[in-house]
Amino acid sequence: MAEILLQLAPIFVYFLIGVLIRRAGVADRSHGDFVLRLAFFVTLPLLILTSVSETRLTADKALLPVANIVVNVLCLGVALLATRPMRLARATQGSIAMSTMIVNNAFMFPFILAIYGDTGFADAVLFDFGNALMVATVTYATAFRYSVESFDRVAMLKRIVKAPVFSALVLGVVLSVTDTALPPFVIRIVEPVADMTAPLILIALGISFSLSLADARLAALALAVRMGLGLVFGLAFATIAGFEGQTFAVVALCSAAPIGFMALTFTSVAKLDMRLTTTAVSLSILIGLIYIPLLMFFFE
């Protein structure tokens, strides 16, 4: 346990730096959003490109996105069944749905990198591809099912496809399948920027973090489904699919990830219960800082 905590120590330090920066008044939530966008649009795509292109992709890796989709759909189904007798307002019901069907794999990337390195990260990226497909289709449609706002699924799908993360994943897969290596001079330029991904994401999370106990009961329900049953569903899928070793651990861990920040985006756009979603997301981040290292210790 001590060895794993030592490996994960930088994660807590970077997150704390973000929290301290905000408390000192040096940065506010808008700065955290900017740092997170910088990571998503610049450093993360480069890290995905270098990691996936150097990974040997096998047939079983194609099941990784499927694992994410299956886990998300099962979590959504359980959440809807559990809240049906409560007769919640449509906006609140929609927020519960958002909080249980979107995982925060960006939160998981620094943990995966610290323990499993680039090969584990490549598995996590492929797993997250299923999350991207869900966000562009089922999740988007579900958000507006509980909203009075109109929506355009085609526009959202185009937005996902045009994202640098998506392009980097596709290019990385092509390079891996064709056994084509990136030129050395490209690697020398790209790698230092790609290595900034984990610190930037964690500092941004620290800046953006805000804890509230409003709607704690419903938030706790969402967390139990997302991070508790998510783990159970992930373990079940990994076992049935025959995953072993590192890939098995990555699927299980990422299935237990905190609630994704896209839940806040959809909640805002679809005019759902923003207070509930914010509470659930913040609590999930706080719990994840303890819960994920413990799970890693168990798998190790």
DOBA-834581 format. One record per residue (C-alpha): residue in three letters; x, y, z. Coordinates in Angstrom, 2 decimals, padded with zeros to 5 digits. Each point is the difference from the previous one (the first is absolute). Example, Ala and Ser with C-alpha at 12.3 -4.5 7.8 and 13.67 -1.06 7.14 Angstrom:
BEGIN
<node><rest>Ala</rest><east>012.30</east><north>-004.50</north><up>007.80</up></node>
<node><rest>Ser</rest><east>001.37</east><north>003.44</north><up>-000.66</up></node>
This chain:
BEGIN
<node><rest>Met</rest><east>000.00</east><north>000.00</north><up>000.00</up></node>
<node><rest>Ala</rest><east>002.84</east><north>002.39</north><up>000.89</up></node>
<node><rest>Glu</rest><east>001.64</east><north>-000.57</north><up>-003.40</up></node>
<node><rest>Ile</rest><east>-003.23</east><north>000.78</north><up>-001.88</up></node>
<node><rest>Leu</rest><east>-000.60</east><north>003.13</north><up>002.09</up></node>
<node><rest>Leu</rest><east>003.54</east><north>001.11</north><up>-000.78</up></node>
<node><rest>Gln</rest><east>-000.64</east><north>-000.44</north><up>-003.72</up></node>
<node><rest>Leu</rest><east>-003.28</east><north>001.91</north><up>000.30</up></node>
<node><rest>Ala</rest><east>001.42</east><north>002.78</north><up>002.20</up></node>
<node><rest>Pro</rest><east>000.49</east><north>002.44</north><up>-002.93</up></node>
<node><rest>Ile</rest><east>-003.71</east><north>-000.32</north><up>-000.82</up></node>
<node><rest>Phe</rest><east>-001.03</east><north>001.29</north><up>003.43</up></node>
<node><rest>Val</rest><east>002.67</east><north>002.72</north><up>-000.11</up></node>
<node><rest>Tyr</rest><east>-001.13</east><north>001.32</north><up>-003.40</up></node>
<node><rest>Phe</rest><east>-003.65</east><north>-000.04</north><up>001.08</up></node>
<node><rest>Leu</rest><east>000.89</east><north>001.84</north><up>003.22</up></node>
<node><rest>Ile</rest><east>001.94</east><north>002.60</north><up>-001.98</up></node>
<node><rest>Gly</rest><east>-003.16</east><north>000.74</north><up>-001.97</up></node>
<node><rest>Val</rest><east>-002.07</east><north>000.30</north><up>003.19</up></node>
<node><rest>Leu</rest><east>002.57</east><north>002.33</north><up>001.61</up></node>
<node><rest>Ile</rest><east>000.26</east><north>002.16</north><up>-003.11</up></node>
<node><rest>Arg</rest><east>-003.75</east><north>000.61</north><up>000.07</up></node>
<node><rest>Arg</rest><east>-000.12</east><north>000.60</north><up>003.76</up></node>
<node><rest>Ala</rest><east>002.84</east><north>002.52</north><up>-000.33</up></node>
<node><rest>Gly</rest><east>-002.04</east><north>001.93</north><up>-002.55</up></node>
<node><rest>Val</rest><east>002.56</east><north>-000.54</north><up>-002.75</up></node>
<node><rest>Ala</rest><east>-002.52</east><north>-001.88</north><up>-002.16</up></node>
<node><rest>Asp</rest><east>-003.74</east><north>-000.56</north><up>-000.17</up></node>
<node><rest>Arg</rest><east>-002.18</east><north>-002.65</north><up>-001.61</up></node>
<node><rest>Ser</rest><east>000.31</east><north>001.59</north><up>-003.45</up></node>
<node><rest>His</rest><east>003.78</east><north>-000.48</north><up>000.18</up></node>
<node><rest>Gly</rest><east>-000.53</east><north>-003.64</north><up>000.93</up></node>
<node><rest>Asp</rest><east>-002.26</east><north>-000.40</north><up>-003.03</up></node>
<node><rest>Phe</rest><east>002.70</east><north>001.51</north><up>-002.23</up></node>
<node><rest>Val</rest><east>002.72</east><north>-002.31</north><up>001.34</up></node>
<node><rest>Leu</rest><east>-002.31</east><north>-002.98</north><up>-000.48</up></node>
<node><rest>Arg</rest><east>-000.74</east><north>001.08</north><up>-003.61</up></node>
<node><rest>Leu</rest><east>003.74</east><north>000.41</north><up>-000.60</up></node>
<node><rest>Ala</rest><east>000.53</east><north>-003.58</north><up>001.14</up></node>
<node><rest>Phe</rest><east>-002.93</east><north>-001.39</north><up>-002.00</up></node>
<node><rest>Phe</rest><east>000.78</east><north>001.82</north><up>-003.24</up></node>
<node><rest>Val</rest><east>003.82</east><north>000.02</north><up>000.01</up></node>
<node><rest>Thr</rest><east>001.88</east><north>-002.25</north><up>002.42</up></node>
<node><rest>Leu</rest><east>-002.46</east><north>-002.92</north><up>000.31</up></node>
<node><rest>Pro</rest><east>-000.31</east><north>-000.59</north><up>-003.78</up></node>
<node><rest>Leu</rest><east>003.81</east><north>-000.09</north><up>-000.23</up></node>
<node><rest>Leu</rest><east>000.22</east><north>-002.46</north><up>002.88</up></node>
<node><rest>Ile</rest><east>-002.67</east><north>-002.19</north><up>-001.60</up></node>
<node><rest>Leu</rest><east>001.84</east><north>000.08</north><up>-003.33</up></node>
<node><rest>Thr</rest><east>003.36</east><north>-001.05</north><up>001.45</up></node>
<node><rest>Ser</rest><east>-001.43</east><north>-002.64</north><up>002.35</up></node>
<node><rest>Val</rest><east>-002.47</east><north>-001.70</north><up>-002.35</up></node>
<node><rest>Ser</rest><east>002.37</east><north>000.02</north><up>-002.98</up></node>
<node><rest>Glu</rest><east>002.59</east><north>-001.91</north><up>002.06</up></node>
<node><rest>Thr</rest><east>-002.52</east><north>-002.53</north><up>001.35</up></node>
<node><rest>Arg</rest><east>-000.53</east><north>-003.38</north><up>-001.60</up></node>
<node><rest>Leu</rest><east>-003.73</east><north>-000.16</north><up>-000.66</up></node>
<node><rest>Thr</rest><east>-001.63</east><north>-003.43</north><up>000.10</up></node>
<node><rest>Ala</rest><east>-003.52</east><north>-001.22</north><up>-000.73</up></node>
<node><rest>Asp</rest><east>-001.02</east><north>000.11</north><up>003.66</up></node>
<node><rest>Lys</rest><east>000.87</east><north>003.73</north><up>000.15</up></node>
<node><rest>Ala</rest><east>-003.01</east><north>000.64</north><up>-002.26</up></node>
<node><rest>Leu</rest><east>-002.19</east><north>-000.98</north><up>002.96</up></node>
<node><rest>Leu</rest><east>001.32</east><north>002.82</north><up>002.18</up></node>
<node><rest>Pro</rest><east>-002.37</east><north>002.69</north><up>-001.40</up></node>
<node><rest>Val</rest><east>-002.84</east><north>-002.54</north><up>000.20</up></node>
<node><rest>Ala</rest><east>000.78</east><north>-000.52</north><up>003.68</up></node>
<node><rest>Asn</rest><east>-000.46</east><north>003.71</north><up>000.68</up></node>
<node><rest>Ile</rest><east>-003.30</east><north>000.15</north><up>-001.88</up></node>
<node><rest>Val</rest><east>-001.40</east><north>-003.09</north><up>001.75</up></node>
<node><rest>Val</rest><east>000.99</east><north>001.29</north><up>003.46</up></node>
<node><rest>Asn</rest><east>-001.49</east><north>003.45</north><up>-000.67</up></node>
<node><rest>Val</rest><east>-003.28</east><north>-001.39</north><up>-001.31</up></node>
<node><rest>Leu</rest><east>-000.35</east><north>-002.37</north><up>002.95</up></node>
<node><rest>Cys</rest><east>000.68</east><north>002.84</north><up>002.47</up></node>
<node><rest>Leu</rest><east>-002.62</east><north>002.15</north><up>-001.72</up></node>
<node><rest>Gly</rest><east>-002.54</east><north>-002.83</north><up>000.11</up></node>
<node><rest>Val</rest><east>000.52</east><north>-000.61</north><up>003.72</up></node>
<node><rest>Ala</rest><east>-000.23</east><north>003.74</north><up>000.77</up></node>
<node><rest>Leu</rest><east>-003.28</east><north>000.37</north><up>-001.88</up></node>
<node><rest>Leu</rest><east>-001.50</east><north>-003.05</north><up>001.72</up></node>
<node><rest>Ala</rest><east>001.14</east><north>001.19</north><up>003.44</up></node>
<node><rest>Thr</rest><east>-001.42</east><north>003.51</north><up>-000.39</up></node>
<node><rest>Arg</rest><east>-003.28</east><north>-000.92</north><up>-001.70</up></node>
<node><rest>Pro</rest><east>-001.91</east><north>-000.50</north><up>003.31</up></node>
<node><rest>Met</rest><east>001.28</east><north>003.39</north><up>001.23</up></node>
<node><rest>Arg</rest><east>-002.00</east><north>001.93</north><up>-002.60</up></node>
<node><rest>Leu</rest><east>002.71</east><north>002.61</north><up>-000.40</up></node>
<node><rest>Ala</rest><east>-000.32</east><north>003.13</north><up>-002.11</up></node>
<node><rest>Arg</rest><east>001.06</east><north>-000.55</north><up>-003.62</up></node>
<node><rest>Ala</rest><east>003.02</east><north>002.29</north><up>000.38</up></node>
<node><rest>Thr</rest><east>001.16</east><north>-001.88</north><up>003.10</up></node>
<node><rest>Gln</rest><east>-000.54</east><north>-003.37</north><up>-001.68</up></node>
<node><rest>Gly</rest><east>002.06</east><north>001.21</north><up>-002.94</up></node>
<node><rest>Ser</rest><east>002.85</east><north>001.07</north><up>002.28</up></node>
<node><rest>Ile</rest><east>000.04</east><north>-003.44</north><up>001.63</up></node>
<node><rest>Ala</rest><east>000.22</east><north>-001.54</north><up>-003.47</up></node>
<node><rest>Met</rest><east>002.91</east><north>002.28</north><up>-001.00</up></node>
<node><rest>Ser</rest><east>001.84</east><north>-000.74</north><up>003.24</up></node>
<node><rest>Thr</rest><east>-000.15</east><north>-003.76</north><up>-000.47</up></node>
<node><rest>Met</rest><east>000.71</east><north>-000.45</north><up>-003.72</up></node>
<node><rest>Ile</rest><east>003.10</east><north>002.17</north><up>-000.47</up></node>
<node><rest>Val</rest><east>003.38</east><north>-001.03</north><up>001.43</up></node>
<node><rest>Asn</rest><east>002.91</east><north>002.35</north><up>000.67</up></node>
<node><rest>Asn</rest><east>002.80</east><north>-001.90</north><up>-001.69</up></node>
<node><rest>Ala</rest><east>002.09</east><north>003.20</north><up>-000.10</up></node>
<node><rest>Phe</rest><east>000.11</east><north>-000.33</north><up>003.80</up></node>
<node><rest>Met</rest><east>001.20</east><north>-003.58</north><up>-000.40</up></node>
<node><rest>Phe</rest><east>002.78</east><north>000.69</north><up>-002.53</up></node>
<node><rest>Pro</rest><east>002.58</east><north>001.29</north><up>002.56</up></node>
<node><rest>Phe</rest><east>-000.68</east><north>-003.02</north><up>002.26</up></node>
<node><rest>Ile</rest><east>000.31</east><north>-002.45</north><up>-002.89</up></node>
<node><rest>Leu</rest><east>003.19</east><north>001.66</north><up>-001.26</up></node>
<node><rest>Ala</rest><east>001.56</east><north>-000.06</north><up>003.47</up></node>
<node><rest>Ile</rest><east>-000.58</east><north>-003.72</north><up>000.58</up></node>
<node><rest>Tyr</rest><east>-000.34</east><north>-001.64</north><up>-003.43</up></node>
<node><rest>Gly</rest><east>001.98</east><north>002.34</north><up>-002.27</up></node>
<node><rest>Asp</rest><east>-000.64</east><north>000.63</north><up>-003.68</up></node>
<node><rest>Thr</rest><east>-001.43</east><north>-003.45</north><up>-000.79</up></node>
<node><rest>Gly</rest><east>-002.58</east><north>000.31</north><up>002.75</up></node>
<node><rest>Phe</rest><east>-000.77</east><north>003.52</north><up>-001.15</up></node>
<node><rest>Ala</rest><east>-000.59</east><north>-001.27</north><up>-003.54</up></node>
<node><rest>Asp</rest><east>-002.57</east><north>-002.47</north><up>001.37</up></node>
<node><rest>Ala</rest><east>-001.67</east><north>002.83</north><up>001.93</up></node>
<node><rest>Val</rest><east>-000.17</east><north>002.14</north><up>-003.14</up></node>
<node><rest>Leu</rest><east>-001.62</east><north>-002.79</north><up>-002.00</up></node>
<node><rest>Phe</rest><east>-002.45</east><north>-000.56</north><up>002.87</up></node>
<node><rest>Asp</rest><east>-000.79</east><north>003.73</north><up>-000.02</up></node>
<node><rest>Phe</rest><east>-000.80</east><north>-000.17</north><up>-003.72</up></node>
<node><rest>Gly</rest><east>-003.23</east><north>-001.76</north><up>000.98</up></node>
<node><rest>Asn</rest><east>-000.75</east><north>002.90</north><up>002.34</up></node>
<node><rest>Ala</rest><east>000.45</east><north>002.45</north><up>-002.90</up></node>
<node><rest>Leu</rest><east>-002.41</east><north>-001.99</north><up>-002.16</up></node>
<node><rest>Met</rest><east>-002.55</east><north>-000.05</north><up>002.83</up></node>
<node><rest>Val</rest><east>000.34</east><north>003.75</north><up>000.57</up></node>
<node><rest>Ala</rest><east>-000.58</east><north>000.72</north><up>-003.69</up></node>
<node><rest>Thr</rest><east>-003.11</east><north>-002.17</north><up>-000.21</up></node>
<node><rest>Val</rest><east>-001.87</east><north>-001.57</north><up>002.92</up></node>
<node><rest>Thr</rest><east>001.15</east><north>002.43</north><up>002.70</up></node>
<node><rest>Tyr</rest><east>-000.82</east><north>003.06</north><up>-002.08</up></node>
<node><rest>Ala</rest><east>-003.42</east><north>-001.34</north><up>-000.90</up></node>
<node><rest>Thr</rest><east>-000.70</east><north>-000.96</north><up>003.63</up></node>
<node><rest>Ala</rest><east>000.87</east><north>003.49</north><up>001.26</up></node>
<node><rest>Phe</rest><east>-002.53</east><north>001.63</north><up>-002.28</up></node>
<node><rest>Arg</rest><east>-002.60</east><north>-002.68</north><up>000.63</up></node>
<node><rest>Tyr</rest><east>-000.37</east><north>001.60</north><up>003.43</up></node>
<node><rest>Ser</rest><east>000.23</east><north>003.56</north><up>-001.31</up></node>
<node><rest>Val</rest><east>-002.26</east><north>002.50</north><up>-001.70</up></node>
<node><rest>Glu</rest><east>002.93</east><north>001.02</north><up>-002.21</up></node>
<node><rest>Ser</rest><east>000.43</east><north>-001.22</north><up>-003.59</up></node>
<node><rest>Phe</rest><east>003.14</east><north>-001.84</north><up>-001.09</up></node>
<node><rest>Asp</rest><east>001.91</east><north>-001.09</north><up>-003.10</up></node>
<node><rest>Arg</rest><east>001.70</east><north>-003.41</north><up>000.30</up></node>
<node><rest>Val</rest><east>001.72</east><north>000.36</north><up>-003.38</up></node>
<node><rest>Ala</rest><east>001.64</east><north>003.25</north><up>001.09</up></node>
<node><rest>Met</rest><east>001.29</east><north>-001.61</north><up>003.18</up></node>
<node><rest>Leu</rest><east>001.35</east><north>-003.02</north><up>-001.90</up></node>
<node><rest>Lys</rest><east>001.86</east><north>002.33</north><up>-002.40</up></node>
<node><rest>Arg</rest><east>001.45</east><north>001.85</north><up>002.96</up></node>
<node><rest>Ile</rest><east>001.32</east><north>-003.23</north><up>001.52</up></node>
<node><rest>Val</rest><east>001.48</east><north>-001.22</north><up>-003.30</up></node>
<node><rest>Lys</rest><east>001.79</east><north>003.33</north><up>-000.53</up></node>
<node><rest>Ala</rest><east>001.52</east><north>-000.04</north><up>003.49</up></node>
<node><rest>Pro</rest><east>003.84</east><north>-000.35</north><up>000.10</up></node>
<node><rest>Val</rest><east>-000.32</east><north>-002.87</north><up>002.48</up></node>
<node><rest>Phe</rest><east>-002.06</east><north>-002.00</north><up>-002.50</up></node>
<node><rest>Ser</rest><east>002.42</east><north>000.74</north><up>-002.85</up></node>
<node><rest>Ala</rest><east>003.00</east><north>-000.93</north><up>002.15</up></node>
<node><rest>Leu</rest><east>-001.62</east><north>-003.31</north><up>000.95</up></node>
<node><rest>Val</rest><east>-000.79</east><north>-000.88</north><up>-003.63</up></node>
<node><rest>Leu</rest><east>003.51</east><north>000.93</north><up>-001.18</up></node>
<node><rest>Gly</rest><east>001.58</east><north>-001.90</north><up>002.88</up></node>
<node><rest>Val</rest><east>-001.99</east><north>-003.13</north><up>-000.84</up></node>
<node><rest>Val</rest><east>000.98</east><north>000.25</north><up>-003.68</up></node>
<node><rest>Leu</rest><east>003.69</east><north>000.36</north><up>000.90</up></node>
<node><rest>Ser</rest><east>-000.21</east><north>-002.94</north><up>002.39</up></node>
<node><rest>Val</rest><east>-001.81</east><north>-002.33</north><up>-002.42</up></node>
<node><rest>Thr</rest><east>002.37</east><north>000.85</north><up>-002.87</up></node>
<node><rest>Asp</rest><east>003.03</east><north>-000.27</north><up>002.32</up></node>
<node><rest>Thr</rest><east>001.08</east><north>003.53</north><up>-000.92</up></node>
<node><rest>Ala</rest><east>002.12</east><north>001.93</north><up>002.48</up></node>
<node><rest>Leu</rest><east>-000.08</east><north>003.75</north><up>000.47</up></node>
<node><rest>Pro</rest><east>003.18</east><north>001.70</north><up>-001.29</up></node>
<node><rest>Pro</rest><east>002.56</east><north>000.56</north><up>002.80</up></node>
<node><rest>Phe</rest><east>000.00</east><north>003.79</north><up>-000.45</up></node>
<node><rest>Val</rest><east>-003.80</east><north>000.04</north><up>000.41</up></node>
<node><rest>Ile</rest><east>000.27</east><north>-002.02</north><up>003.20</up></node>
<node><rest>Arg</rest><east>002.61</east><north>002.40</north><up>001.39</up></node>
<node><rest>Ile</rest><east>-002.42</east><north>002.90</north><up>-000.55</up></node>
<node><rest>Val</rest><east>-003.18</east><north>-001.73</north><up>001.07</up></node>
<node><rest>Glu</rest><east>001.03</east><north>-001.97</north><up>003.10</up></node>
<node><rest>Pro</rest><east>000.87</east><north>002.96</north><up>002.31</up></node>
<node><rest>Val</rest><east>-003.40</east><north>001.58</north><up>-000.73</up></node>
<node><rest>Ala</rest><east>-001.83</east><north>-003.33</north><up>000.35</up></node>
<node><rest>Asp</rest><east>001.64</east><north>-000.59</north><up>003.41</up></node>
<node><rest>Met</rest><east>-001.71</east><north>003.17</north><up>001.28</up></node>
<node><rest>Thr</rest><east>-003.43</east><north>-001.64</north><up>-000.27</up></node>
<node><rest>Ala</rest><east>-000.31</east><north>-001.56</north><up>003.45</up></node>
<node><rest>Pro</rest><east>001.23</east><north>003.07</north><up>001.97</up></node>
<node><rest>Leu</rest><east>-002.20</east><north>002.36</north><up>-002.00</up></node>
<node><rest>Ile</rest><east>-003.16</east><north>-002.10</north><up>000.45</up></node>
<node><rest>Leu</rest><east>000.57</east><north>-000.38</north><up>003.74</up></node>
<node><rest>Ile</rest><east>000.78</east><north>003.69</north><up>000.58</up></node>
<node><rest>Ala</rest><east>-003.12</east><north>000.92</north><up>-002.00</up></node>
<node><rest>Leu</rest><east>-002.11</east><north>-002.40</north><up>002.08</up></node>
<node><rest>Gly</rest><east>001.38</east><north>001.59</north><up>003.16</up></node>
<node><rest>Ile</rest><east>-000.83</east><north>003.51</north><up>-001.22</up></node>
<node><rest>Ser</rest><east>-003.52</east><north>-001.03</north><up>-001.06</up></node>
<node><rest>Phe</rest><east>-000.78</east><north>-002.05</north><up>003.12</up></node>
<node><rest>Ser</rest><east>-002.84</east><north>001.23</north><up>002.19</up></node>
<node><rest>Leu</rest><east>-001.79</east><north>-002.08</north><up>002.61</up></node>
<node><rest>Ser</rest><east>-003.66</east><north>000.38</north><up>000.96</up></node>
<node><rest>Leu</rest><east>-002.27</east><north>-002.30</north><up>002.00</up></node>
<node><rest>Ala</rest><east>-003.16</east><north>001.22</north><up>-001.70</up></node>
<node><rest>Asp</rest><east>-002.16</east><north>-002.89</north><up>-001.24</up></node>
<node><rest>Ala</rest><east>002.42</east><north>-002.41</north><up>001.72</up></node>
<node><rest>Arg</rest><east>-002.51</east><north>-002.88</north><up>000.05</up></node>
<node><rest>Leu</rest><east>-000.58</east><north>-000.06</north><up>-003.74</up></node>
<node><rest>Ala</rest><east>003.67</east><north>000.69</north><up>-000.65</up></node>
<node><rest>Ala</rest><east>000.90</east><north>-003.00</north><up>002.15</up></node>
<node><rest>Leu</rest><east>-002.36</east><north>-002.16</north><up>-002.05</up></node>
<node><rest>Ala</rest><east>001.68</east><north>001.15</north><up>-003.22</up></node>
<node><rest>Leu</rest><east>003.45</east><north>-000.71</north><up>001.47</up></node>
<node><rest>Ala</rest><east>-001.00</east><north>-003.47</north><up>001.20</up></node>
<node><rest>Val</rest><east>-001.17</east><north>-000.88</north><up>-003.52</up></node>
<node><rest>Arg</rest><east>002.82</east><north>001.71</north><up>-001.90</up></node>
<node><rest>Met</rest><east>003.00</east><north>-000.99</north><up>002.13</up></node>
<node><rest>Gly</rest><east>-001.35</east><north>-003.03</north><up>001.87</up></node>
<node><rest>Leu</rest><east>-002.09</east><north>-001.92</north><up>-002.50</up></node>
<node><rest>Gly</rest><east>002.23</east><north>001.34</north><up>-002.79</up></node>
<node><rest>Leu</rest><east>002.84</east><north>-001.97</north><up>001.56</up></node>
<node><rest>Val</rest><east>-002.18</east><north>-003.12</north><up>000.27</up></node>
<node><rest>Phe</rest><east>-001.11</east><north>000.25</north><up>-003.63</up></node>
<node><rest>Gly</rest><east>003.57</east><north>000.64</north><up>-001.12</up></node>
<node><rest>Leu</rest><east>001.28</east><north>-003.04</north><up>001.86</up></node>
<node><rest>Ala</rest><east>-002.78</east><north>-002.13</north><up>-001.47</up></node>
<node><rest>Phe</rest><east>000.67</east><north>001.14</north><up>-003.58</up></node>
<node><rest>Ala</rest><east>003.78</east><north>-000.42</north><up>000.37</up></node>
<node><rest>Thr</rest><east>-000.52</east><north>-003.53</north><up>001.32</up></node>
<node><rest>Ile</rest><east>-002.45</east><north>-001.01</north><up>-002.76</up></node>
<node><rest>Ala</rest><east>002.21</east><north>001.58</north><up>-002.70</up></node>
<node><rest>Gly</rest><east>003.01</east><north>-001.91</north><up>001.28</up></node>
<node><rest>Phe</rest><east>002.14</east><north>003.03</north><up>000.75</up></node>
<node><rest>Glu</rest><east>003.10</east><north>-000.73</north><up>002.05</up></node>
<node><rest>Gly</rest><east>002.67</east><north>001.82</north><up>001.96</up></node>
<node><rest>Gln</rest><east>000.39</east><north>003.70</north><up>-000.66</up></node>
<node><rest>Thr</rest><east>-002.91</east><north>000.24</north><up>-002.46</up></node>
<node><rest>Phe</rest><east>-002.33</east><north>-001.63</north><up>002.53</up></node>
<node><rest>Ala</rest><east>001.07</east><north>002.51</north><up>002.67</up></node>
<node><rest>Val</rest><east>-000.35</east><north>003.01</north><up>-002.31</up></node>
<node><rest>Val</rest><east>-003.54</east><north>-000.97</north><up>-001.04</up></node>
<node><rest>Ala</rest><east>-001.07</east><north>-000.52</north><up>003.60</up></node>
<node><rest>Leu</rest><east>001.63</east><north>003.22</north><up>001.23</up></node>
<node><rest>Cys</rest><east>-001.34</east><north>002.18</north><up>-002.82</up></node>
<node><rest>Ser</rest><east>-003.48</east><north>-001.47</north><up>000.51</up></node>
<node><rest>Ala</rest><east>000.17</east><north>001.28</north><up>003.59</up></node>
<node><rest>Ala</rest><east>001.16</east><north>003.49</north><up>-001.04</up></node>
<node><rest>Pro</rest><east>-001.66</east><north>003.15</north><up>001.39</up></node>
<node><rest>Ile</rest><east>-002.75</east><north>001.84</north><up>-001.86</up></node>
<node><rest>Gly</rest><east>001.17</east><north>001.70</north><up>-003.19</up></node>
<node><rest>Phe</rest><east>000.07</east><north>003.78</north><up>-000.35</up></node>
<node><rest>Met</rest><east>-002.08</east><north>-000.34</north><up>-003.16</up></node>
<node><rest>Ala</rest><east>-002.91</east><north>-000.68</north><up>002.38</up></node>
<node><rest>Leu</rest><east>000.24</east><north>003.66</north><up>001.03</up></node>
<node><rest>Thr</rest><east>000.07</east><north>001.11</north><up>-003.63</up></node>
<node><rest>Phe</rest><east>-003.11</east><north>-001.99</north><up>-000.95</up></node>
<node><rest>Thr</rest><east>-001.78</east><north>001.03</north><up>003.19</up></node>
<node><rest>Ser</rest><east>000.63</east><north>003.65</north><up>-000.81</up></node>
<node><rest>Val</rest><east>-000.93</east><north>-000.20</north><up>-003.69</up></node>
<node><rest>Ala</rest><east>-003.14</east><north>-002.08</north><up>000.61</up></node>
<node><rest>Lys</rest><east>-001.09</east><north>002.15</north><up>002.98</up></node>
<node><rest>Leu</rest><east>-000.01</east><north>-002.90</north><up>002.47</up></node>
<node><rest>Asp</rest><east>000.67</east><north>000.10</north><up>003.78</up></node>
<node><rest>Met</rest><east>003.40</east><north>001.73</north><up>000.05</up></node>
<node><rest>Arg</rest><east>000.32</east><north>000.03</north><up>003.78</up></node>
<node><rest>Leu</rest><east>-000.45</east><north>-003.77</north><up>000.26</up></node>
<node><rest>Thr</rest><east>002.48</east><north>-000.75</north><up>-002.80</up></node>
<node><rest>Thr</rest><east>002.60</east><north>002.37</north><up>001.45</up></node>
<node><rest>Thr</rest><east>-000.31</east><north>-001.64</north><up>003.43</up></node>
<node><rest>Ala</rest><east>000.27</east><north>-003.50</north><up>-001.48</up></node>
<node><rest>Val</rest><east>003.03</east><north>000.85</north><up>-002.17</up></node>
<node><rest>Ser</rest><east>001.87</east><north>001.75</north><up>002.84</up></node>
<node><rest>Leu</rest><east>-000.64</east><north>-002.83</north><up>002.46</up></node>
<node><rest>Ser</rest><east>001.06</east><north>-002.59</north><up>-002.56</up></node>
<node><rest>Ile</rest><east>003.35</east><north>001.77</north><up>-000.51</up></node>
<node><rest>Leu</rest><east>000.62</east><north>000.17</north><up>003.74</up></node>
<node><rest>Ile</rest><east>-000.92</east><north>-003.68</north><up>000.51</up></node>
<node><rest>Gly</rest><east>001.99</east><north>-001.02</north><up>-003.07</up></node>
<node><rest>Leu</rest><east>003.22</east><north>001.36</north><up>001.50</up></node>
<node><rest>Ile</rest><east>-000.33</east><north>-002.63</north><up>002.74</up></node>
<node><rest>Tyr</rest><east>-002.04</east><north>-002.71</north><up>-001.73</up></node>
<node><rest>Ile</rest><east>002.15</east><north>-000.44</north><up>-003.12</up></node>
<node><rest>Pro</rest><east>003.35</east><north>-000.45</north><up>001.82</up></node>
<node><rest>Leu</rest><east>-001.64</east><north>-002.59</north><up>002.25</up></node>
<node><rest>Leu</rest><east>-001.29</east><north>-001.90</north><up>-003.03</up></node>
<node><rest>Met</rest><east>003.45</east><north>000.17</north><up>-001.59</up></node>
<node><rest>Phe</rest><east>001.51</east><north>-001.49</north><up>003.15</up></node>
<node><rest>Phe</rest><east>-002.56</east><north>-002.81</north><up>-000.17</up></node>
<node><rest>Phe</rest><east>000.79</east><north>-000.79</north><up>-003.65</up></node>
<node><rest>Glu</rest><east>003.74</east><north>000.18</north><up>000.55</up></node>
